Amino acid sequence: MEKDPRAFVSERPMAPIQIAAVVLCVVLNALDGFDVLSISFASPGVAAEWGIDRAALGIVLSMELIGMAAGSVVLGSLADRWGRRPIVLFCLTVMAAGMGLAAVAPDVGTLSAYRLITGLGIGGMLATTNAVVAEFANARRRQLAVALMAGGYPLGAIVGGSISSLLLLDGGDWRAIFVFGAIVATVLIPVVWLFLPETVAFLVERRPTRALERTNAVLRRIGADKVGALPEIDAAGARPGVAALFQPALARTTILLTFAYFAHVMTFYFILKWIPKIVVDMGFEPARAGSVLVWANVGGALGALALSLLTQRYAVRSLVVGAMLLAAVLVTLFGRGQSDLAGLSLMAGAAGFFTNAAIVGLYAVFAQSFPTAVRAGGTGFVVGIGRGGSALGPILAGYLFQTGVGLQGVAVAMAMGSLLGALALLSLRAPATSPST
């Protein structure tokens, strides 16, 4: 009997092409991290140039999150139908265009529209790269690989934030931040075209044109023998589409994961979106405010690495619940404020450590919970609905600030998201359908 080609990927030690696919997805997620936070780095300059208040700025800060909601759901679902590789390329093109257009926006309304466009590409990329990594990694390293991929997000924020701070020195124009992002996205398009093949799992599940030939081409690159035929498709298995996520086998998982992500990401984006403006309002220079946000992401990167390594020994769901509970505590402590940049940076880094560790772990839970046929679509739905709702985080914080609530009160309110997310994950059962490779 012909061996299932997915077993070659799942059971063998990871070949260079598999490692390269994971590394490339880490880079793509790093670009996502920078693109999302680019408006945070630019926000003091935007507010100063166009004279907008905190409530209006909260809306601008949330626009790409709304775009990410649509991009995650729609493009994630299309990645399950059309393939991982073409959607990654499409998302990169959209991100390059959106960042380039933001650099020439003449007013706040136009900038908001361009951030919405950028968010479409970011959302689709997050959903699709999660599936790519889960399907290129072997079974032994899958959770580690997915967690490392998600850890690319704060890495991009650290590197991009450091570059942004340099671009803003001596009164630098905030538009240069978006120009930088557009250039990086454009450069990555040919890299993905050349070095990221379609996943074997998708080719076996969906049988696109020349599926057998393309499967054997990938198997050859991982050093495996070619197969003479693809295995029979399980007609009773999950099929692509949002409706499949609410069938009895997956409905509870989909709902609880969506709520957990929705609630925790509200907390996560309160920290990431408002740090620069909070620091500037305390009397520090915009370039110094960017450095505090960088430290929040340094903490996030360390949290991602720590959780990635711990997944090799401990159940990922338990790790995420613990990280969420500690995130609620640290965000509350961040709200007490500090008298100097060193103290602010330390608290921001600690809050970033636990908030991002939980985000990284959630991506591993998604890959573990959804089968191949709906993996990108399931991740996309959870990320899309969760991030769409999380757009309320910066808006709600802006409203609370505008009505006179102090930083401590706003921080306590926003920290509740992580607490609720932890409670939702504690209610999660193992999915009825085991995810295939």
N, C-alpha and C positions, 0 to 999 in steps of 0.2 A: 504493500500500500504506500502511495506517495506521501512523504512527510509534509505536514503543513509548514509552509515557508515562514510563518510567524514564529514557529518554534525555533528556527535558526537564530532569529533576532533575540528571542526571549531567553534561550537556554545557554547560548555560547558567551564567552567573554567578549566584552565590547571591542569592536574593531575600530581602527582610526576613523572611518567614515561615520560611525555612530557617535564617537566622541566629538568629532568635528561638528556634527549636526547639533549636539547639545550645546557646545561652545557658541556656535552661531546664534542659537536661540537665546543664550544668556546675553549676547551682545544686542540682539533685537529687543529684548526686554529692558536692557539698560537704556536703549534709545527711547523706549516708552517712558521710562522713569524720568529722563530728562525732559521729554516733550510735555508730559503732564505738568511738571513743576516749573517749566519755563515761564509760565504766566505768573507763578509765585515770585520768582526772581525779578520779573519785570514789573510786578504790581506797584511798588513804591513810585517808580518812574511814570507809570500809566496814570496813577492817581494824581501825581503832581502836575503832569502836563495837561490833563483834561479836567482837573478839579472835581473829581467824583468823590462822594462820601463812602463810608464803610459799607452801608447797605447795598449801594450800587456796585461797589467793588466785589462784594460777596457773590453777586450774580455773575459778574465777569469771570471770577475764579471758578465758578461751577459749570461754565458752558461746555468745556470739553468733556466733563463727566456725563453730561446729558448726551453728547455725541457718542461717548463710549458705550452708553446703554444701548443705543440703536445698533452701533457697530458690533458689539459683542453678540447680541441676539441674532441679528440678520446675517452678518458675515461668518459668525461661528457656525450657524446652521448651514450656510453655503459651503463651508469647509468640509462638512460631512457629506455633501452632495458632489461638489466639484473637485475637491482635493485640497490638501494642506498647502502645497507649494504655490498654486496660483493665487490663493487668497493672501498668503504672506506677501507675495509680490505686489498685489493690488493695494494692500494696506500700506506698504512702504511708499508707493506712489502717492496715495492720498495724504499721508503724513508729510511728505516732502512738499507737496503743493500747499497744504494748510499752513505749515510753518513759513514758507516763503511769502504767502499772501499776508500773514499776520505782520510781517516786517514792513509792509507798505500800507497798513490799515490807516485811513485818514481820521477815524473817529472811533469812539468806544463801541457803538452799535456794530460797525463793520468788523472791528476786532473780535467781538463776541461771536459773530457769524463764522469767522474764519477759525476760531477756537472750536466751534461746534464741528466743523469739517474735520479738523485735525483729530478730534475725539473719535470720529467714525473709524479712522484707520487704527488708532491706538486700541480701541475696544476689540476690533477684529483680530488684531495682532496678538493680544493677550490670550484670547480664546484659542487661537490656532496654534501658537507656539507651545501651549500647554499640552495639546494633543500630540504635536510633533515629537516633543521630548519623551512623553510617556510611551510612544510607539517606536522610537529609535533606541531607547535604553533597554537593557536586558532586565529580567525579573529581579535579579539581586540588587541592582542599582537604580531601579525605577524611582522609588521615593526620593532617594538622594538627588538624582538628576533633576527631577521636577522641582525640588526645593531649591537647588542651585540655580535653576532657570529663573525662578521667582526672585531669587536673591540678586539677579542682575538689575532689578528695578532700583534699589537704593544705590547700587554701584554707579548706575548712570546718573543718578541725582548728585552723587559725590563728585564725580569727574565733571559733569556738566555744570554743577553749582560752583565748583572752583573756577572753571573757565568763565562762567557768568560773572563772578565777583571781579575777575580781572577785566572783563569787558566793561564793567560799571565803574571802575576806578577813574578818578579825575573827571567825574561828570559824564562818563560814557553813556551813549544812547541805548535805551532798553531794547530798541529794535534789533541791535546786533545779536542779541540772544536768539531771536527767531531765525536770523540768517544762518547762524552756526548750526542750528538744528536742521534746517532745510538741506544744508550741504552734506551733513552726515547721512541723512536718510537717502539722499540721491546717490551717494557713493556706495551704500549697502545694496542697492537694487541689483547691479551686475554681480555682486558677491553671492547673493542668494541664488540668482539665476544659474551660476556656475557650480555652486558647491552644496546646494540643498536639494536632494532628490525627493520624490514622493515617498511616503512611508509604505512599507510592505503591508501593514495592517489595513490601511485604506485601500490599497490595490486589491487585496483579497476580498475585502468586504463589499466594495462598490463595483468592481470589475469595469473600469473605464476602458477606452480604446487601448489595445495592445497591452492589456493588464499582465498577461503571462510574460511577455517579452520585457516589460518594464520591471516586473518583480525579479526576474532572473538577473537583470542588469544590476539591481541593488544587491542581490545575494552575492553576485560576483565581487562587488566592492567590499563586502564584509568577509570574503574568503570562504563562503559556503557553496555547496554544490547547487547547480541549477535543478529546477523541478520540471517534470514533463507536463504537469497539469496542476491547476489550482484546486483546492479542496471544495467540496460542495458547500453552498451557502446555506446557513441555517435560516430557513424561511420563517421560523417562529421567533427569531431573535429580534432585538430592537431595530427599528428602521429610523432613518434620519427624520427630524422634524420635532417641533416643540411638543406636539401631541404625545409623542412617545415618552416624554419626560413625565407625563401625568398618568401613564398606565399604572396599574396596581403595584407592579414590581418596583417602580421608581418614584412614584408620586411623593411619598413621605420624605424620601431622601432629597428630592428636588426642593420641596417647600422649606425644609429645615435648613438646608445649606444656603438657600437664597436669603432666608431671614438672618442667619448667622453672619453671612457676608455683608448684607445690607447694614446691619447694626454696627458691626465692628468697623467697617470702612468709614462710617460717619465719624467715628473717633479718630481714625487714622488720618483722614483728610482735614479734620480740624487742625491737627498739629502741623501738617505739611503745608496747608494753604495759608494759614494765618501767621506763622512765625515771622516772616519778613516784615509785615505791617505792624505787628505787635512790637517788635524790636525797634523799628523806626519811630513809632509813637513814644517809645521810652527815651528818645533823644539821640539814637545812634545813627551813623551814616548808612545809606542803603547797601553799600558794599559790605559793611560789617554785618548787616542783617542777613545777607546771603550766607555769610560764614556760619552763623548760628544754624541756619537750615541745613548747611552741609554737615554740621556735627550731628544733627538729628538723623541724617541719612547714614553717617558713619555708624552710629548706633544701630540703625536699621540693617546695615550690611553685616555687622557683627552678630546681630540677632538672627539674621538669615543663615549665616554660616553655622552658628551654634545649633540651631534647630535642624539644619541639614544633617549635621553629624549625629545628632541625637536620634534621628529617625532610623539609624542603623541598629539601635538597641531598644528603643521604646516605641509604643504605639503612637502614631502621628496624631490621632484625635486627642489623646490625653495631653500631649505636648501643646497642642493648639489651645485647649481649654485653659491650661495653666498660664500660657502666654497672655491670653485675653484678660484673665483676672488680674495679673500683674500690670498689664497695660492700663486698666482702669485706675489702679492705684497711682501709677506714675504720672498719668495725665492730670489727675487731681492735684498731685504735688507740684506739677509744672505750673498750675494756676496760681500758686502762692507767689510767683514772681521772684526775681533775683535782682540784686543791686548792681551787678556788673555782667559783662559779656561772658566771662569764664563760668559763672554760676548758671547763666541761662543756657550756655552751650552744654554743660554737664547734664542739666535736667532734660534738655531737648534730646540729647543723645540717649539717656536712659529710657525716656518715653518712646523714642524711635526704636530702640532695641526690642522692646516687647510688642509694640504695635506691629512692626514689620515681621517679627518672628511668627506672629499669628497669621499674617497674610500669606507668608511663604508656606506655612503648614497647611493652610486652607487649599492652596493649589494642589498639594500632594493628596489631600482628601478628595478633591474633585476627580483627579486622575484615577484614584482608587475606586471611586464610587460609581462612575459612569462607564458602561461598556464601549467598545471601539465605535460601534455604529452611531452612537450619540455623544461621543466623548467631547468633541469640539463644540457641538451644539449645546450639550449640557453645561459645559464650562461657560460657554458664551451666554446662556440664559441666566445662570447664577450671577456671573460677573456683570451682565448687562442690567438686569433688574436691580442687583445690589448696588452697582455704581450709579445707576439712575437715581435711586433713592438716596444714595450718599451725597448726591449733589445738594441735597437739603442741608448737609452738614455745614459747609461754609456759609450758605445762605442763612441758616438758623443762627449760627454764631454771629454773623454780621448784624442780624436783626436784634439779637440780645445785646450786643455792644451798643447799637444805635439807641436802644431804649434805656441805656444807663446801667445795665448789669455789668459788674466788674469782671476782671479776668478770672478770679477765683470761681465766681458763680457760673460763668460760661464754661470753664474747664470741668467743673463737677457735672454739669448738664451733659456735656459732650462725652464724658467718660462713661456714662451709663450705656452707651452703645456697645462697648466691649463686654460689659457685664451681661447684657441681654444676649449677645452673641454666644458667650460661653454657655449660658443656660440652654440655648437652642441646640448646640452641639452635644450637650449631655443627654438630650432627648433623641439623638440620632441612633438608629439601628443599622446594622450591616445591611447593604443592599441585597435584595433577593436574587439579583443577577450578578454573577461575578464578572468583573471586567476582563475582557480578553486582551491579548497583547496587540 
